[in-house]
Amino acid sequence: MKIISICLILFIGFLFSAFAQGTTYPKGGYKTYDEFKKKEPSLNYVFKIERRTKGDIKMNGGNDYKITSDSIDKRIIKREIYAISNGDTLFINCGLQKAQSWYANILVEGKYMAFRGGVGPEANNQNATLGYSFGAVGGAISGAQAALLRFLYIMETNIGKIKLLNRSYLETLLKGYPEIDSQFQKEQNKESEETLLKYLKLINSN
């Protein structure tokens, strides 16, 4: 019985690893958007990826991942490097996207990228609806709970500008893909993050 259980666990682990999506971006630091676009990192340093605690984020604001290296100054990593890949996951510098400081992991790669980030230009415009006052775009956000807010963003890789990924924006993209759009309209929860990312992946695969 124990042997069967062990085999089952190993098989499930194999399935998860087989379907896990790694990054297509080579390991290293992408100093500029041009390097990022070409998938040609110029910084071949060892980077340490650290998931930040809720307490740290509440106190200091910023996104979920802090990245450091013994080979390069922290301020350069925080303020200048466009993106960093550890070979398994791609992280984008949200500070350069005006979506608060530090990094977010890319959830969907391809023609369109998606990631969860802090308050950015478009999210800032929704402050009245959300009930928070964020101040100037890119400035300090008010309130510990506001610091934990995350928004789903989309980037068209060839352009490099981000927008909020929501149902309205996705449906705009789907106008060019009638078959996928027809499938999307049958979804029960068109607003959910899971659904939005699912159809962004479908768009990327066409």
C-alpha positions, 0 to 999 in steps of 0.5 A: 500500500505504501508503494502505491501511495509513493508511486501516486505522489511521484506521478502527480509530481511528474504531471505538475512538472510536465505542465509547469510553465517556465520562462522563455527568457534566458537567465540574467538581467535585462538592463534596458527594454531593448534587451528585454524585447530581444531576450538578450540579457547583458547582466550575467550576475547571480541574483537573489530573489526574495519574496517580501513579507506583508509586514515589509510591504505594509511599512515600505510599499512596493511589489512582491519581490525584492532582488539583490546581488553581491555583484551590483548595487541594490539601487541599480537593481531597484531603479534601472534594470528592466527585468530579471530572469532566474531561468525559471521565472521572469520578473519585471521592474514595476518601478520602471512601469510606474506601478510602485517599486521592486519587482513582480513575476510575469504570469503570462509570457508572449505577445502580451505579458501579464503581471500583478503589480501595485498601484500604477497610472490607470489604477490610480485613476480608480482611487475614488471607486476603491476608497483609497487616496493614492496621491500622485502617480508613482508616489507613496500610497496611503494606508497599510492595506492600500500597500497590499492592493494588487492589480492585473496589468497587461503589456504588449511586448513590442510596445512596452506600455502597460494597461490594466487587464480587465474584461473590457480590455480583453474584449477589445483584444478578442475582436481580432480573434472571433473564435476565441471571443465566442468561447469567452462569451460563454464563460460564467465569470468573465471578470475573474483573474483566472479567466482573463489569464486563460484567454490571454494565453489563448490569444498568445498561442494564435 
